[in-house]
């Protein structure tokens, strides 16, 4: 995926808007952090997971697509390389993250997002 394609995917979720976090492009849903892109660092998008074990499994299964830096060592976040990540997987994972970050009222208004 290209950075523009990933950004379009991210912005396709209800009420997500562009922002910045730590000087890097990020996205928020109603002011709450959703995800960020790392185009100037390693052309990756940060993906929140349910556990560190899940991250290790992803990296083991596909080290071309997934990695992390020391900054994320203690957090269940994986960096997905835009050029290698499966678009369907990324959409599913961003949907789950959106459901977690969105206010309950907004989440209830979109029951089809992040439940697969």
N, CA, C and O atoms as CSV, one atom per row, in Angstrom:
chain,resi,resn,atom,element,x,y,z
A,1,UNK,N,N,0.847,-1.184,0.000
A,1,UNK,CA,C,0.000,0.000,0.000
A,1,UNK,C,C,0.889,1.242,0.000
A,1,UNK,O,O,2.005,1.230,0.518
A,2,UNK,N,N,0.375,2.289,-0.581
A,2,UNK,CA,C,1.094,3.557,-0.561
A,2,UNK,C,C,0.661,4.349,0.678
A,2,UNK,O,O,-0.378,4.054,1.267
A,3,UNK,N,N,1.447,5.347,1.074
A,3,UNK,CA,C,1.018,6.191,2.193
A,3,UNK,C,C,-0.355,6.826,1.940
A,3,UNK,O,O,-1.163,6.928,2.863
A,4,UNK,N,N,-0.622,7.248,0.715
A,4,UNK,CA,C,-1.918,7.851,0.406
A,4,UNK,C,C,-3.053,6.843,0.555
A,4,UNK,O,O,-4.127,7.192,1.044
A,5,UNK,N,N,-2.828,5.595,0.139
A,5,UNK,CA,C,-3.856,4.566,0.286
A,5,UNK,C,C,-4.141,4.280,1.756
A,5,UNK,O,O,-5.297,4.128,2.150
A,6,UNK,N,N,-3.092,4.207,2.559
A,6,UNK,CA,C,-3.277,3.953,3.988
A,6,UNK,C,C,-3.990,5.130,4.642
A,6,UNK,O,O,-4.881,4.940,5.470
A,7,UNK,N,N,-3.603,6.327,4.275
A,7,UNK,CA,C,-4.272,7.495,4.838
A,7,UNK,C,C,-5.750,7.507,4.451
A,7,UNK,O,O,-6.602,7.818,5.282
A,8,UNK,N,N,-6.057,7.176,3.216
A,8,UNK,CA,C,-7.460,7.108,2.783
A,8,UNK,C,C,-8.234,6.061,3.578
A,8,UNK,O,O,-9.380,6.286,3.968
A,9,UNK,N,N,-7.592,4.908,3.816
A,9,UNK,CA,C,-8.229,3.866,4.623
A,9,UNK,C,C,-8.508,4.377,6.034
A,9,UNK,O,O,-9.615,4.216,6.549
A,10,UNK,N,N,-7.523,4.980,6.644
A,10,UNK,CA,C,-7.674,5.497,8.012
A,10,UNK,C,C,-8.791,6.530,8.073
A,10,UNK,O,O,-9.620,6.505,8.983
A,11,UNK,N,N,-8.810,7.434,7.107
A,11,UNK,CA,C,-9.814,8.495,7.101
A,11,UNK,C,C,-11.206,8.001,6.705
A,11,UNK,O,O,-12.180,8.746,6.809
A,12,UNK,N,N,-11.304,6.754,6.256
A,12,UNK,CA,C,-12.614,6.201,5.903
A,12,UNK,C,C,-13.435,5.833,7.134
A,12,UNK,O,O,-14.645,5.629,7.032
A,13,UNK,N,N,-12.791,5.747,8.290
A,13,UNK,CA,C,-13.520,5.441,9.514
A,13,UNK,C,C,-14.233,6.702,10.002
A,13,UNK,O,O,-13.685,7.799,9.888
A,14,UNK,N,N,-15.432,6.565,10.537
A,14,UNK,CA,C,-16.230,7.726,10.945
A,14,UNK,C,C,-15.508,8.641,11.936
A,14,UNK,O,O,-14.944,8.202,12.938
A,15,UNK,N,N,-15.556,9.915,11.609
A,15,UNK,CA,C,-15.068,11.007,12.452
A,15,UNK,C,C,-13.586,10.947,12.785
A,15,UNK,O,O,-13.152,11.483,13.805
A,16,UNK,N,N,-12.813,10.299,11.932
A,16,UNK,CA,C,-11.361,10.305,12.087
A,16,UNK,C,C,-10.820,11.538,11.377
A,16,UNK,O,O,-11.245,11.873,10.272
A,17,UNK,N,N,-9.881,12.204,12.028
A,17,UNK,CA,C,-9.283,13.395,11.433
A,17,UNK,C,C,-7.774,13.387,11.593
A,17,UNK,O,O,-7.231,12.734,12.484
A,18,UNK,N,N,-7.109,14.120,10.720
A,18,UNK,CA,C,-5.646,14.235,10.764
A,18,UNK,C,C,-5.230,15.038,11.997
A,18,UNK,O,O,-5.928,15.949,12.442
A,19,UNK,N,N,-4.065,14.663,12.528
A,19,UNK,CA,C,-3.481,15.375,13.654
A,19,UNK,C,C,-1.985,15.090,13.631
A,19,UNK,O,O,-1.466,14.589,12.633
A,20,UNK,N,N,-1.294,15.401,14.705
A,20,UNK,CA,C,0.113,15.027,14.860
A,20,UNK,C,C,0.328,14.508,16.270
A,20,UNK,O,O,-0.368,14.896,17.209
A,21,UNK,N,N,1.301,13.628,16.396
A,21,UNK,CA,C,1.726,13.114,17.694
A,21,UNK,C,C,3.235,12.957,17.635
A,21,UNK,O,O,3.767,12.267,16.766
A,22,UNK,N,N,3.911,13.597,18.558
A,22,UNK,CA,C,5.367,13.543,18.606
A,22,UNK,C,C,5.978,13.953,17.270
A,22,UNK,O,O,6.992,13.393,16.853
A,23,UNK,N,N,5.370,14.925,16.598
A,23,UNK,CA,C,5.893,15.450,15.357
A,23,UNK,C,C,5.624,14.592,14.128
A,23,UNK,O,O,6.082,14.922,13.034
A,24,UNK,N,N,4.900,13.512,14.287
A,24,UNK,CA,C,4.597,12.624,13.165
A,24,UNK,C,C,3.103,12.690,12.853
A,24,UNK,O,O,2.293,12.969,13.737
A,25,UNK,N,N,2.743,12.432,11.595
A,25,UNK,CA,C,1.314,12.427,11.244
A,25,UNK,C,C,0.575,11.377,12.058
A,25,UNK,O,O,0.999,10.225,12.150
A,26,UNK,N,N,-0.516,11.788,12.636
A,26,UNK,CA,C,-1.346,10.853,13.399
A,26,UNK,C,C,-2.804,11.122,13.069
A,26,UNK,O,O,-3.140,12.065,12.353
A,27,UNK,N,N,-3.649,10.275,13.606
A,27,UNK,CA,C,-5.076,10.382,13.344
A,27,UNK,C,C,-5.808,10.172,14.657
A,27,UNK,O,O,-5.416,9.353,15.488
A,28,UNK,N,N,-6.887,10.936,14.824
A,28,UNK,CA,C,-7.675,10.848,16.040
A,28,UNK,C,C,-9.143,10.701,15.668
A,28,UNK,O,O,-9.589,11.156,14.615
A,29,UNK,N,N,-9.872,10.056,16.556
A,29,UNK,CA,C,-11.317,9.953,16.407
A,29,UNK,C,C,-11.932,10.717,17.573
A,29,UNK,O,O,-11.792,10.338,18.736
A,30,UNK,N,N,-12.619,11.805,17.226
A,30,UNK,CA,C,-13.181,12.717,18.230
A,30,UNK,C,C,-12.152,13.114,19.291
A,30,UNK,O,O,-12.446,13.129,20.487
A,31,UNK,N,N,-10.963,13.428,18.836
A,31,UNK,CA,C,-9.916,13.906,19.717
A,31,UNK,C,C,-9.116,12.840,20.433
A,31,UNK,O,O,-8.127,13.156,21.095
A,32,UNK,N,N,-9.517,11.585,20.319
A,32,UNK,CA,C,-8.803,10.495,20.975
A,32,UNK,C,C,-7.879,9.816,19.968
A,32,UNK,O,O,-8.263,9.564,18.826
A,33,UNK,N,N,-6.670,9.527,20.403
A,33,UNK,CA,C,-5.672,8.935,19.521
A,33,UNK,C,C,-6.172,7.638,18.893
A,33,UNK,O,O,-6.723,6.772,19.572
A,34,UNK,N,N,-5.965,7.523,17.575
A,34,UNK,CA,C,-6.383,6.355,16.811
A,34,UNK,C,C,-5.160,5.590,16.292
A,34,UNK,O,O,-4.973,4.424,16.642
A,35,UNK,N,N,-4.339,6.217,15.477
A,35,UNK,CA,C,-3.114,5.585,14.963
A,35,UNK,C,C,-2.214,6.654,14.366
A,35,UNK,O,O,-2.587,7.825,14.306
A,36,UNK,N,N,-1.037,6.252,13.929
A,36,UNK,CA,C,-0.135,7.193,13.277
A,36,UNK,C,C,0.662,6.501,12.199
A,36,UNK,O,O,0.878,5.289,12.211
A,37,UNK,N,N,1.097,7.346,11.249
A,37,UNK,CA,C,1.963,6.903,10.162
A,37,UNK,C,C,3.384,7.338,10.473
A,37,UNK,O,O,3.616,8.327,11.168
A,38,UNK,N,N,4.337,6.567,9.936
A,38,UNK,CA,C,5.752,6.876,10.139
A,38,UNK,C,C,6.459,6.992,8.787
A,38,UNK,O,O,7.434,6.280,8.546
A,39,UNK,N,N,5.987,7.876,7.897
A,39,UNK,CA,C,6.535,7.915,6.546
A,39,UNK,C,C,7.989,8.374,6.479
A,39,UNK,O,O,8.729,7.955,5.588
A,40,UNK,N,N,8.398,9.216,7.394
A,40,UNK,CA,C,9.768,9.725,7.365
A,40,UNK,C,C,10.741,8.814,8.100
A,40,UNK,O,O,11.954,8.999,8.005
A,41,UNK,N,N,10.224,7.836,8.829
A,41,UNK,CA,C,11.083,6.952,9.602
A,41,UNK,C,C,11.276,5.602,8.914
A,41,UNK,O,O,12.405,5.197,8.638
A,42,UNK,N,N,10.176,4.912,8.638
A,42,UNK,CA,C,10.320,3.567,8.058
A,42,UNK,C,C,9.119,3.145,7.224
A,42,UNK,O,O,8.911,1.953,6.994
A,43,UNK,N,N,8.328,4.114,6.768
A,43,UNK,CA,C,7.144,3.823,5.945
A,43,UNK,C,C,6.264,2.752,6.568
A,43,UNK,O,O,5.905,1.771,5.916
A,44,UNK,N,N,5.923,2.948,7.826
A,44,UNK,CA,C,5.076,2.012,8.555
A,44,UNK,C,C,3.874,2.727,9.151
A,44,UNK,O,O,3.839,3.953,9.262
A,45,UNK,N,N,2.897,1.923,9.527
A,45,UNK,CA,C,1.752,2.405,10.284
A,45,UNK,C,C,1.729,1.617,11.586
A,45,UNK,O,O,1.984,0.413,11.598
A,46,UNK,N,N,1.425,2.298,12.668
A,46,UNK,CA,C,1.361,1.638,13.973
A,46,UNK,C,C,0.006,0.957,14.121
A,46,UNK,O,O,-1.041,1.557,13.877
A,47,UNK,N,N,0.049,-0.314,14.527
A,47,UNK,CA,C,-1.162,-1.097,14.684
A,47,UNK,C,C,-1.224,-1.617,16.113
A,47,UNK,O,O,-0.320,-2.315,16.574
A,48,UNK,N,N,-2.297,-1.270,16.802
A,48,UNK,CA,C,-2.503,-1.738,18.171
A,48,UNK,C,C,-2.994,-3.178,18.143
A,48,UNK,O,O,-3.855,-3.535,17.340
A,49,UNK,N,N,-2.445,-3.992,19.019
A,49,UNK,CA,C,-2.791,-5.411,19.105
A,49,UNK,C,C,-3.362,-5.708,20.487
A,49,UNK,O,O,-3.480,-4.816,21.327
A,50,UNK,N,N,-3.715,-6.971,20.713
A,50,UNK,CA,C,-4.247,-7.349,22.012
A,50,UNK,C,C,-3.163,-7.805,22.978
A,50,UNK,O,O,-3.378,-7.812,24.190
A,51,UNK,N,N,-1.992,-8.188,22.453
A,51,UNK,CA,C,-0.940,-8.671,23.354
A,51,UNK,C,C,0.430,-8.609,22.681
A,51,UNK,O,O,0.549,-8.496,21.461
A,52,UNK,N,N,1.448,-8.686,23.517
A,52,UNK,CA,C,2.815,-8.773,23.004
A,52,UNK,C,C,3.034,-10.098,22.280
A,52,UNK,O,O,3.802,-10.162,21.320
A,53,UNK,N,N,2.361,-11.159,22.737
A,53,UNK,CA,C,2.468,-12.458,22.069
A,53,UNK,C,C,1.960,-12.380,20.628
A,53,UNK,O,O,2.544,-12.977,19.723
A,54,UNK,N,N,0.878,-11.646,20.426
A,54,UNK,CA,C,0.345,-11.481,19.078
A,54,UNK,C,C,1.366,-10.779,18.186
A,54,UNK,O,O,1.545,-11.152,17.026
A,55,UNK,N,N,2.030,-9.768,18.726
A,55,UNK,CA,C,3.069,-9.065,17.966
A,55,UNK,C,C,4.201,-10.007,17.589
A,55,UNK,O,O,4.644,-10.022,16.440
A,56,UNK,N,N,4.665,-10.788,18.544
A,56,UNK,CA,C,5.767,-11.710,18.264
A,56,UNK,C,C,5.385,-12.722,17.186
A,56,UNK,O,O,6.199,-13.057,16.326
A,57,UNK,N,N,4.159,-13.200,17.235
A,57,UNK,CA,C,3.691,-14.148,16.237
A,57,UNK,C,C,3.657,-13.509,14.846
A,57,UNK,O,O,4.089,-14.127,13.873
A,58,UNK,N,N,3.153,-12.287,14.747
A,58,UNK,CA,C,3.109,-11.596,13.459
A,58,UNK,C,C,4.505,-11.407,12.884
A,58,UNK,O,O,4.729,-11.643,11.697
A,59,UNK,N,N,5.434,-10.985,13.719
A,59,UNK,CA,C,6.802,-10.759,13.249
A,59,UNK,C,C,7.444,-12.074,12.823
A,59,UNK,O,O,8.160,-12.125,11.823
A,60,UNK,N,N,7.190,-13.117,13.569
A,60,UNK,CA,C,7.734,-14.437,13.223
A,60,UNK,C,C,7.146,-14.934,11.897
A,60,UNK,O,O,7.860,-15.505,11.072
A,61,UNK,N,N,5.860,-14.716,11.702
A,61,UNK,CA,C,5.187,-15.190,10.488
A,61,UNK,C,C,5.577,-14.378,9.248
A,61,UNK,O,O,5.687,-14.931,8.154
A,62,UNK,N,N,5.785,-13.067,9.418
A,62,UNK,CA,C,6.053,-12.213,8.262
A,62,UNK,C,C,6.956,-11.036,8.639
A,62,UNK,O,O,6.478,-9.912,8.794
A,63,UNK,N,N,8.251,-11.292,8.785
A,63,UNK,CA,C,9.172,-10.217,9.186
A,63,UNK,C,C,9.339,-9.129,8.125
A,63,UNK,O,O,9.831,-8.044,8.432
A,64,UNK,N,N,8.938,-9.402,6.886
A,64,UNK,CA,C,8.993,-8.368,5.854
A,64,UNK,C,C,7.902,-7.317,6.078
A,64,UNK,O,O,8.080,-6.147,5.740
A,65,UNK,N,N,6.797,-7.735,6.638
A,65,UNK,CA,C,5.670,-6.827,6.839
A,65,UNK,C,C,5.654,-6.192,8.227
A,65,UNK,O,O,5.190,-5.062,8.381
A,66,UNK,N,N,6.154,-6.904,9.240
A,66,UNK,CA,C,5.996,-6.441,10.616
A,66,UNK,C,C,7.323,-6.287,11.346
A,66,UNK,O,O,8.261,-7.058,11.142
A,67,UNK,N,N,7.375,-5.285,12.192
A,67,UNK,CA,C,8.556,-5.041,13.031
A,67,UNK,C,C,8.146,-4.119,14.171
A,67,UNK,O,O,7.002,-3.671,14.235
A,68,UNK,N,N,9.079,-3.841,15.062
A,68,UNK,CA,C,8.856,-2.842,16.100
A,68,UNK,C,C,10.197,-2.247,16.469
A,68,UNK,O,O,11.245,-2.799,16.134
A,69,UNK,N,N,10.161,-1.133,17.151
A,69,UNK,CA,C,11.380,-0.476,17.617
A,69,UNK,C,C,11.417,-0.558,19.138
A,69,UNK,O,O,10.437,-0.945,19.773
A,70,UNK,N,N,12.542,-0.193,19.705
A,70,UNK,CA,C,12.676,-0.223,21.169
A,70,UNK,C,C,11.603,0.622,21.854
A,70,UNK,O,O,11.158,0.296,22.954
A,71,UNK,N,N,11.196,1.691,21.210
A,71,UNK,CA,C,10.168,2.558,21.797
A,71,UNK,C,C,8.882,1.783,22.095
A,71,UNK,O,O,8.194,2.083,23.071
A,72,UNK,N,N,8.553,0.797,21.272
A,72,UNK,CA,C,7.315,0.034,21.412
A,72,UNK,C,C,7.511,-1.314,22.109
A,72,UNK,O,O,6.575,-2.109,22.197
A,73,UNK,N,N,8.709,-1.569,22.598
A,73,UNK,CA,C,9.040,-2.874,23.166
A,73,UNK,C,C,8.026,-3.353,24.212
A,73,UNK,O,O,7.671,-4.532,24.219
A,74,UNK,N,N,7.566,-2.492,25.070
A,74,UNK,CA,C,6.672,-2.895,26.164
A,74,UNK,C,C,5.192,-2.624,25.891
A,74,UNK,O,O,4.370,-2.665,26.806
A,75,UNK,N,N,4.864,-2.351,24.647
A,75,UNK,CA,C,3.488,-2.048,24.280
A,75,UNK,C,C,3.005,-3.026,23.214
A,75,UNK,O,O,3.790,-3.434,22.358
A,76,UNK,N,N,1.730,-3.410,23.246
A,76,UNK,CA,C,1.209,-4.332,22.228
A,76,UNK,C,C,0.909,-3.594,20.921
A,76,UNK,O,O,-0.237,-3.489,20.483
A,77,UNK,N,N,1.977,-3.096,20.325
A,77,UNK,CA,C,1.895,-2.360,19.061
A,77,UNK,C,C,2.902,-2.981,18.105
A,77,UNK,O,O,4.031,-3.291,18.486
A,78,UNK,N,N,2.482,-3.156,16.868
A,78,UNK,CA,C,3.389,-3.621,15.825
A,78,UNK,C,C,3.417,-2.544,14.744
A,78,UNK,O,O,2.419,-1.867,14.498
A,79,UNK,N,N,4.562,-2.398,14.113
A,79,UNK,CA,C,4.685,-1.485,12.983
A,79,UNK,C,C,4.539,-2.313,11.720
A,79,UNK,O,O,5.278,-3.274,11.509
A,80,UNK,N,N,3.584,-1.938,10.883
A,80,UNK,CA,C,3.314,-2.662,9.643
A,80,UNK,C,C,3.867,-1.848,8.477
A,80,UNK,O,O,3.467,-0.704,8.262
A,81,UNK,N,N,4.777,-2.441,7.739
A,81,UNK,CA,C,5.372,-1.760,6.586
A,81,UNK,C,C,4.311,-1.613,5.491
A,81,UNK,O,O,3.672,-2.587,5.091
A,82,UNK,N,N,4.140,-0.386,5.021
A,82,UNK,CA,C,3.090,-0.095,4.055
A,82,UNK,C,C,3.235,-0.915,2.777
A,82,UNK,O,O,2.235,-1.358,2.212
A,83,UNK,N,N,4.447,-1.119,2.324
A,83,UNK,CA,C,4.672,-1.835,1.070
A,83,UNK,C,C,4.376,-3.327,1.173
A,83,UNK,O,O,4.175,-3.984,0.151
A,84,UNK,N,N,4.346,-3.876,2.390
A,84,UNK,CA,C,4.216,-5.324,2.565
A,84,UNK,C,C,2.938,-5.775,3.252
A,84,UNK,O,O,2.555,-6.938,3.124
A,85,UNK,N,N,2.277,-4.897,3.969
A,85,UNK,CA,C,1.123,-5.309,4.771
A,85,UNK,C,C,-0.065,-5.666,3.872
A,85,UNK,O,O,-0.287,-5.043,2.834
A,86,UNK,N,N,-0.810,-6.665,4.289
A,86,UNK,CA,C,-2.019,-7.072,3.588
A,86,UNK,C,C,-3.118,-6.035,3.855
A,86,UNK,O,O,-3.455,-5.795,5.014
A,87,UNK,N,N,-3.680,-5.420,2.820
A,87,UNK,CA,C,-4.693,-4.377,3.025
A,87,UNK,C,C,-5.923,-4.855,3.803
A,87,UNK,O,O,-6.465,-4.107,4.616
A,88,UNK,N,N,-6.363,-6.077,3.565
A,88,UNK,CA,C,-7.543,-6.593,4.281
A,88,UNK,C,C,-7.239,-6.749,5.765
A,88,UNK,O,O,-8.072,-6.416,6.607
A,89,UNK,N,N,-6.056,-7.250,6.090
A,89,UNK,CA,C,-5.650,-7.394,7.494
A,89,UNK,C,C,-5.601,-6.022,8.156
A,89,UNK,O,O,-6.104,-5.841,9.265
A,90,UNK,N,N,-4.991,-5.056,7.466
A,90,UNK,CA,C,-4.868,-3.721,8.038
A,90,UNK,C,C,-6.245,-3.099,8.272
A,90,UNK,O,O,-6.466,-2.478,9.312
A,91,UNK,N,N,-7.159,-3.250,7.341
A,91,UNK,CA,C,-8.502,-2.705,7.517
A,91,UNK,C,C,-9.188,-3.324,8.739
A,91,UNK,O,O,-9.830,-2.623,9.521
A,92,UNK,N,N,-9.048,-4.628,8.892
A,92,UNK,CA,C,-9.640,-5.307,10.050
A,92,UNK,C,C,-9.050,-4.788,11.353
A,92,UNK,O,O,-9.781,-4.483,12.295
A,93,UNK,N,N,-7.734,-4.690,11.404
A,93,UNK,CA,C,-7.080,-4.260,12.647
A,93,UNK,C,C,-7.384,-2.794,12.964
A,93,UNK,O,O,-7.588,-2.439,14.125
A,94,UNK,N,N,-7.415,-1.948,11.936
A,94,UNK,CA,C,-7.776,-0.552,12.179
A,94,UNK,C,C,-9.233,-0.442,12.621
A,94,UNK,O,O,-9.572,0.424,13.427
A,95,UNK,N,N,-10.082,-1.303,12.106
A,95,UNK,CA,C,-11.483,-1.317,12.555
A,95,UNK,C,C,-11.591,-1.648,14.033
A,95,UNK,O,O,-12.368,-1.033,14.763
A,96,UNK,N,N,-10.808,-2.618,14.463
A,96,UNK,CA,C,-10.816,-2.972,15.894
A,96,UNK,C,C,-10.312,-1.806,16.741
A,96,UNK,O,O,-10.867,-1.500,17.796
A,97,UNK,N,N,-9.251,-1.164,16.258
A,97,UNK,CA,C,-8.705,-0.020,16.993
A,97,UNK,C,C,-9.715,1.128,17.027
A,97,UNK,O,O,-9.878,1.790,18.051
A,98,UNK,N,N,-10.395,1.358,15.890
A,98,UNK,CA,C,-11.397,2.414,15.841
A,98,UNK,C,C,-12.477,2.154,16.887
A,98,UNK,O,O,-12.874,3.064,17.615
A,99,UNK,N,N,-12.945,0.926,16.960
A,99,UNK,CA,C,-14.003,0.576,17.922
A,99,UNK,C,C,-13.526,0.866,19.349
A,99,UNK,O,O,-14.310,1.318,20.182
A,100,UNK,N,N,-12.262,0.611,19.629
A,100,UNK,CA,C,-11.704,0.857,20.968
A,100,UNK,C,C,-11.564,2.363,21.242
A,100,UNK,O,O,-11.830,2.817,22.355
A,101,UNK,N,N,-11.149,3.128,20.236
A,101,UNK,CA,C,-10.880,4.552,20.434
A,101,UNK,C,C,-12.131,5.423,20.354
A,101,UNK,O,O,-12.196,6.473,20.993
A,102,UNK,N,N,-13.114,5.000,19.583
A,102,UNK,CA,C,-14.318,5.812,19.376
A,102,UNK,C,C,-15.158,5.866,20.650
A,102,UNK,O,O,-15.231,4.890,21.397
A,103,UNK,N,N,-15.786,7.004,20.889
A,103,UNK,CA,C,-16.729,7.077,22.013
A,103,UNK,C,C,-17.845,6.046,21.827
A,103,UNK,O,O,-18.188,5.694,20.698
A,104,UNK,N,N,-18.397,5.574,22.917
A,104,UNK,CA,C,-19.413,4.513,22.851
A,104,UNK,C,C,-20.598,4.883,21.969
A,104,UNK,O,O,-21.095,4.046,21.217
A,105,UNK,N,N,-21.042,6.093,22.052
A,105,UNK,CA,C,-22.188,6.514,21.248
A,105,UNK,C,C,-21.869,6.415,19.753
A,105,UNK,O,O,-22.699,5.955,18.969
A,106,UNK,N,N,-20.678,6.844,19.364
A,106,UNK,CA,C,-20.265,6.759,17.965
A,106,UNK,C,C,-20.085,5.305,17.553
A,106,UNK,O,O,-20.503,4.911,16.464
A,107,UNK,N,N,-19.476,4.517,18.406
A,107,UNK,CA,C,-19.275,3.099,18.133
A,107,UNK,C,C,-20.613,2.379,17.950
A,107,UNK,O,O,-20.754,1.549,17.051
A,108,UNK,N,N,-21.573,2.687,18.782
A,108,UNK,CA,C,-22.905,2.068,18.668
A,108,UNK,C,C,-23.607,2.469,17.382
A,108,UNK,O,O,-24.411,1.704,16.850
A,109,UNK,N,N,-23.313,3.653,16.882
A,109,UNK,CA,C,-23.922,4.120,15.642
A,109,UNK,C,C,-23.357,3.412,14.410
A,109,UNK,O,O,-23.920,3.505,13.319
A,110,UNK,N,N,-22.243,2.708,14.593
A,110,UNK,CA,C,-21.587,1.982,13.494
A,110,UNK,C,C,-21.252,0.561,13.946
A,110,UNK,O,O,-20.076,0.227,14.092
A,111,UNK,N,N,-22.253,-0.272,14.169
A,111,UNK,CA,C,-22.021,-1.611,14.728
A,111,UNK,C,C,-21.261,-2.563,13.803
A,111,UNK,O,O,-20.776,-3.603,14.249
A,112,UNK,N,N,-21.153,-2.213,12.512
A,112,UNK,CA,C,-20.471,-3.092,11.559
A,112,UNK,C,C,-18.954,-2.918,11.547
A,112,UNK,O,O,-18.251,-3.731,10.946
A,113,UNK,N,N,-18.441,-1.885,12.191
A,113,UNK,CA,C,-16.997,-1.608,12.165
A,113,UNK,C,C,-16.299,-2.313,13.333
A,113,UNK,O,O,-16.731,-2.225,14.483
A,114,UNK,N,N,-15.225,-3.006,13.009
A,114,UNK,CA,C,-14.366,-3.591,14.028
A,114,UNK,C,C,-14.909,-4.790,14.762
A,114,UNK,O,O,-14.452,-5.106,15.861
A,115,UNK,N,N,-15.873,-5.461,14.175
A,115,UNK,CA,C,-16.438,-6.627,14.859
A,115,UNK,C,C,-16.106,-7.931,14.149
A,115,UNK,O,O,-16.613,-8.989,14.522
A,116,UNK,N,N,-15.262,-7.862,13.133
A,116,UNK,CA,C,-14.921,-9.103,12.422
A,116,UNK,C,C,-13.680,-9.747,12.959
A,116,UNK,O,O,-13.266,-10.796,12.466
